[in-house]
Every structure is written in structure tokens, then in C-alpha cells.
Amino acid sequence: MNRNELEAVARSLVASGKGILAADESFPTIEKRFKAVGISSTEENRRRYRETLFTTPGLNEFISGVILFDETLRQKSRDGIALPELLSQHCILPGIKVDKGTVALAGFPGEKITEGLDGLRGRLEEYRRLGARFAKWRAVLTIGVNPTLPSRTCLQANAQALARYAALSQEVDLTPIVEPEVLMDGAHSIGRCEEATQATLQIVYDALREHRVFLEGTLLKPNMVLPGKLCPEKATAEEVAEATLRCLRRNVPAAVPGIVFLSGGQSPLQATEHLNALNVLCQNVEQPWELSFSFGRALQEPVLAKWRPDADDPTAAQLALFHRARCNGAARRGNYSLTLETSGVH
């Protein structure tokens, strides 16, 4: 384990004004997103789409790294350049999603466990050879109508998997992003989300310590503390920021270099507004970690509305990505505004 390299990559990913583009959609997920805009999910279309993302002029002003899917890590650009190398040439770090998705947790209705530990050591070694510099593993936690959800058993099982993955990643000098996502699905209040997120983070960091994970060489990718989608009581951006920051202060060690929030079902505008509110809140009180983003749909949704695989000119789609990246780059500093939002491409 090269601790200096692990920490250097972590800090590069949360460099000032920058965040991560999550382009690691699985086959079912990318097919669903393509289908919504009338695009067939063929290997060539997936390759063309992601090359369009990665070659957006000026993207590296606001994007420090990109999380790839296994297929994408092995693909080449139309000029024959491996896509991880293409990103590196643009001063963007390539990363890789390494989990195998979620399945039902036996005996616990409504709860999930993430699979992918079998053979992970070998896959991580291969991904490092193929050019990946960091990795990501996602766990999914559900807040149910039943007040006991997420159950402690589910929390512990997923935390142990996250810790094992993180330790294995660091063994081959891949900086692990640890992603325990408490879902927005449901009608729960922002208070219930804060309770569940706090319980999740406590157990996750207990497990990471038990597995001797080098925290300075990791990043956390959590949900923001939000009311459920069906909750009748909505929260302002300021309320989301206050609850989220309070939860982080109580549960995330100062050794962690940065927190890269997932968008988790928020609209592109909501995700940016909430990230901005968090960084505005931190302007007068120094925090031990950088507060950044690792957005997937919140960066890509406007792009897919503009992109077509047979288009000769990808400029419109790339401008849509650049605009969202720029807005989130501003939110990293607490400088986002509706003026900036409306000055770009929609």
C-alpha cells in the first residue's frame, strides 16, 4: 500500500472547485436512460455517448475524476485511444465501479445487500493495470414505513462489505470511494433521514477502522439528509444543509479528505442548490473535509436530452455537460446563483 499515492489521489479528486462525474451506469440503468430519450443501448452507442462526455472541451476545469463501468474501462475512442487514457490526457482521473449491484437481503424484506466481493482482489488488480486510479462501491439502505428500517443487521452487513472492499482497493493502490446511500424513496421526514444516515455512518466507520482502512486515502460518497420524495413536508436548501452538516460533523472522522455527495434522485437544479447551501454554510466555519460532488444523473440528464448517436456535431450535448459542471463547480465554493444557472445551456 502506497499511502502517499492513495491520499494524493483522494485530495486531487476533491480539488477546489472540482468534483466527480459518475458515468458508471450498469447495463440495465443505461438502457433505461437511453430508452427514455429513444436511443438503443448498443455497445457502440454507449461508447459514443461516453466519449462525448469525456471529450467535452474545458471539462477538467470542474471535473477531477470520472467513475467508469467495467465495459467503458475496456473501450477505446474512435481514434483508438483507451478511454481511461483519454481521460488522463485531459488531466481527469479515471475510476471504476467494482460492486456487482444489489440483491434482496435474505430474511429482511425490503432491504438490500451489495454483491461483488468474490474475486474482487483479482478484478482490482486488473483494473489498476487498465489505468484506474480509484474505485467505488455502493451500498443501499432503505427507510421503510417500519421504524426499524434500516435494520442493524442490514447496516452491519453492508458496512462490512464496504470495509472489505476499501481494504482490498488500498492493497493495490486504488483510492476507495465508500458509498453508503440512504435512499430518498418513501414519505419519511428529514429527521428520520438524519437518524438513519447517522446510524449508517457510525457503523460504516466502525467497520473501516476494524479493517484497518487508511482513512486519509479514502473519500465518502453519502446521501444528503433529505425528506423522502413522498413526504408532505418539504425542506428548504438551508434546512437540508444544516441537517446534513450536523450529521457529518457528528460521524465522519476529520482524517477523511473529502465528502463527494451523490445526487440520489434529486433534479439537477436541486442537487446544485443543496451543494451550494452546504458550502455557503461552511464559509464562516472551517470544516476538516472538502464538500464536493459525485453526480451521475444530475450532470447527465440535460446531456441526454441533447445527444443523439448519429449526430455529426456533439457540441450541444457537450455544452449542456459543461454548463452543469460549471454550476456545480461554483456550488463547491458557495458561489452558485440563478444568474449563473440561466446564463448557460438548457
N, C-alpha and C positions, 0 to 999 in steps of 0.2 A: 504494500500500500504506500503510495506516494502522497503523504498528507498535504504537502505544499501544492501539488498539482490539483488535488481534489478541492482544496479551499480556493485556489486561484480560479478554477472553472466556476465554482459557486458564485464568487464575487463578480466575475465577468458577466454572468447571466443576470445579475441584478445591478448592473452599472447604472449610474444616474441617468434618468430619462428613458431607460430601455426596459423591455420585457420580453416575454417568450410567446411565439406563435405555436399553438398546438395544432399540428396537421397530422395527427396520429389516428385518424378515424379508422375503425375496423371496416371490413368489407360490408357488413350489414348497415353500419352507420353511414358510410359514404354513399352507398346505394340509395338509402332513404333520402339523403340530402340532394343527390343528383336527380332522383325521380321527382322530387318536389318542383324542380325547375325544368323538367322534361329532357334530362340528359341520361344517356345509357351509361351504366357503370362498367365499362370495359377497362382492361388494364391500360390500354393506350390513352383513354380519356382521363383516367386517374393520373397517369404520368404527365400528360399535357397540363392538366389543371395545376398540379403541384409545381411543375416547372414554372408556370405562370406566376404562382405565388412567390417562388424563391428568387425569381429574376426581376422582381419589382424594383425599378430604379429608386435608390435612396432608402430602401427598406432598412438597411443597417443603421440608419440614424436613430431608429426607435425599437428595432428588434435585435436582441442579442443572441437568441438561440431559437431553433425550431425542433419540436418533437416530431419524429418520423414514425411511420408504421413500418413493420418488417419489409413489406413489399417495396416501399419507397426507398428504403436504405439501399436496396439492391438495384434500383433502376438508374438509367442514365438519361442525360439530357439529349435533345435532338442533335447536339454536336458531339455526342459520345462521352460526355464528362459524367462521372458518377455523381449522383445528386448530393451526397454528403460533401464531396469535394467542391461541387458548385457552390454550396453554402459557405464552405471555408474560404473560397476565393473571394466571396463578398463579405468576409470578416464576420460571419454568423456561425455560431457553434451548432453542429448537428447533434441531436439527441435521439433517443429511441424508447418507445413504449415497449415494455418487456412482459407485462402481465398477459394472461390469456382470457381475460374477461371474467364476468361474474356468473355464478350459478346459485341455486337455492341452497341455503344452509339447512342441512337435514335436521329435522326436529324443531325448527324455529320458523314457522310460517311468516312469510313477508320479509325475511331477512336474507342477505346475500353474503357469500364468501368469494373472494377472488382466487382464481386458479393460476398456475404457471410456475410453481416452484420446481416441479420435476424437470430436470435437465437444464435448469436456469444457469448454473455455473458455466456450462459449455456454450450456451447461447450468448451469455455476456462476453465471454472471451472472443467469440466470433464477431459480435457487434463492435467490440473495440478495434478489432483488425479492420473492419469495414469503415472505420472512421468516426464512430460515435464517440462523443466526449462526456455525455451524461445520459442518465436513464430516468424512466418514470414508471411507477406502479400505482394503480388506483384501487382504493377500497371504497365500498359504497355502504353507507349507513342510512337507515330509514327511520323517520319519526312517524310512528303509527298512531291510530286512534287510541290504541292500548298505551297507557302512560309508561309501561315498562320497556317500550322500544325506543332506541336500540337496546337490546339486551346486553348484559355484561358478557355473556358467552360470545355473542357476535363481535362485540368490541375487542375482546381479548384475542379471538381467532384471527381477525383481520390485522390487529396490531402486531401479532407475532409474525404473520406473513410479510407485512411491511418491513419489519425489522430484519428478518432473514434476507429479504431482497436487498435492503440497503447495505447490509454487511457483505453480501456476495458482490454487489456492484463495486464497493470500495476496494475489494480484494483485487479487482482487475483495473483499478484506477478510472472507474466511471463514477462521476458525481451523481448520487441518487436524489431524485426529487420524490418526496414522500407525500402521497395524495390521499388523505382520508376525507372523503366527501360526504357530508351530511346533506341529504337531498332536500330540495325545496318542495317536493311533492307533498300535498296534504293541506290541511287547514290549520296547522299549528301556529301558535303565536311566535313573535320574535323572542319572547322569553323562553319558550320551550326549545327553540333552536339554539339559544345561547347555552342552556343547560346541557343539551345533547352534544354540542360542539365542545364544551368544556370537558365533559366526561370522555369524549373521544380523544382529545389532545392529551389529557392526563395519562391515559392508558397507552397511547402510542409512544409517548416519550419515555414512559417506564420501560417499554419493550425495547426501544432503541438503546437505552442505557444498558439493559441486561445483555444485549447482543454486542456490546462494545463498539457501537457505531460512532465514528468520529463526527460529532455534530457540526463542527466548523466546516466540514466538507459535505454538507447536505443543504437542501432547500426544502421548505414546507410549502405544499400546494393545498390550501384548505378552501372550504366554502367561506363566503362572507356570512355573517349572522343576519338572517333574513326571516321574515314571516313566510309561512307556506303560501304557495300560489293561490290556494283557495281560502286563505284567511281573510275575513271581512275587514280586519283592522290593518290598514296599510302603514308602512313605516316610511318616514322621510329619509333622505340620504344621510342627514346628520344623525338620526337615530340609529341607522344601520352602522355608521362609522363608530359611534360611541359604544354600541354593544360589541362590535367586532374587536375594536381595540382593547376594550376591557377584558374580553375573553383571551386575547393573545397575551396581554401583559401578565395574566394570571397563570398561563400554562405553557408558553413557548420559551425555552431557555435562551438567554442572551447570546449563547455561543453560536446559534444558528445565524448565518449571514443575511438571509433574506426570506421573505414570505411572498410567494407568487400566487395570487388568488386565481381560482377558477371562476368562470362566469356562471356556470351551473344553472342554465335555464333563464338567465336574465337577458333582456334585449341588449343589443349593442350599446344603446344610449344609457340604459340603467347601469350596466357594468362599468362604464366610464364615469358616470356621475358618482357612483359609490366609491370607486377607487380614488377619485378626486377628493371626495369628502374625507376619506381616511387620511390622505396626505395633507389636506388643509388642517385637520385636527392635530397632526403631528408637527406642524410648522413651529409651534412655540414650545414644544416639549420633545426633546431628543429621544428617539427610540433606539434600541440596540440592533434592530434589523431594518433592512430596506423593505419597503412595502411596494410590491410590483405586481405584474400580471402574467398569467399564462392562459390566454384566452384562445378558444377554438372557434366556436360558432359566433361569438361576439366580435371577432375580427373578420370571419369569413362570410357571414350571411350577406353583407352587401356585395361581396365579390361574386358570389354565386348568382346573384340577380343580374350581373353584367356579363358573366363569362359564358362563351359557347365554344365547344371543341373545334368547330370548323371555321372560327373567326380568324382572319389573317392578322388582325391587329388586336393585341390584348390590352391596349392602353387603358380603356375604360375600366376594365376589371382591376388592373394594377393601381390605377388612381384611387379606386374605392378602397383597396387594401392600405395604400399609403395614407389615405385620409384617416382611417380608423386607427392605424398605428400611431400617427402623429397626435391624434386626440388623446390616446392612452399614454403616450409619452409625456404630454402636458399634464395629464392627471397624476403621473408619477411625482410631479413636483408641486401638485396642488394648484396648477395654473390653467386648468381646463375651464372653458366657458362656452356658452351657447353661441357666442360670436365666432369662436374657432370652429364649432360644430357646423354652423351654417355657411362657413366660408369654403367648405370642401365639396367633394363629390357625394351625391346621394344615390 
